Amino acid sequence: MGFWKSLLLGFNSPTASAVAVAGRSLEVPDQGHGEVYTSDAATDSRIFFSTDRTLDLYELEELCSSVGWSRRPLRKVRKALQNSFLVVSMWEQRGKRRRLIGFARATSDHAFNATIWDVVVRPSSQGQGLGKALMQHTIKKLRNEDISNITLFADPHVVQFYEGLGFNPDPEGIKGMFWYPD
């Protein structure tokens, strides 16, 4: 059980009420409908998170394509969203223009375990702390649902990013196993 306890190290305490993002602070409301706001009056922009599942699937796939992911059938993307325990989207709004800049989702048994999938941040928005804020928001939402075991799968080039958020490679040597169709 040591692996699962160490996995959540740093996420069992309440999340800070603000996260620094590119010199701005993200206000993290404790109550409300799952949105986090930041604004910059100089550029008339704001960044917010939403847990609304009604996303433009073409816009979501364009976001995924922007980081080099292959296209997925939209009917399967729709089904994945419908069957997810949590869907988090991150938006940038400048004036009246709103653009999807980040996304994550999680599946769960609704009691103990959740797995985070499809974490993506638009390349032009990377390096500003937004990916960290997206993950912290996602983890906070899962912890608020009393989910104690949170896992994810990471490509080798982003393992260090997730380690910085408190995720650990499996220290007990348990290996994940996968079945793929021929």
C-alpha angles and dihedrals in degrees: 000000000000091000094058093046092050091047091067097041106140096016100076094076121073113280116251115263093238136031123201112240119177093327093314128095125237110222109221110201114209092212131033137070101316101275128134119197138201127167139191114201092194092064097026089235136131134185121214140171125225134189093200109129096205099099130158099253092206090055091048092050090047088054091050091047090053089068094045101263115148119249117268128205107270092223089060093045089052091049092048091053092047092051097044120108092217133014120190123185126184119211137189116208121193111180105311095339116100122190131185107236103163143019142181135166137188136206120207149174086233091238118053113352139052133172121206116221140179099019107179137162122187109255092237088057097046123107093038100093093259095120089053091049091048091052094045090050092048093049092047091053090050093047089049086060088054093250106157104179116059121178137172141177117239133194111235094253093060101041091099091053091055092043087057087058093054100266115136132202108246103285093187093062096244106154123212114233127211135196118204128180116251 
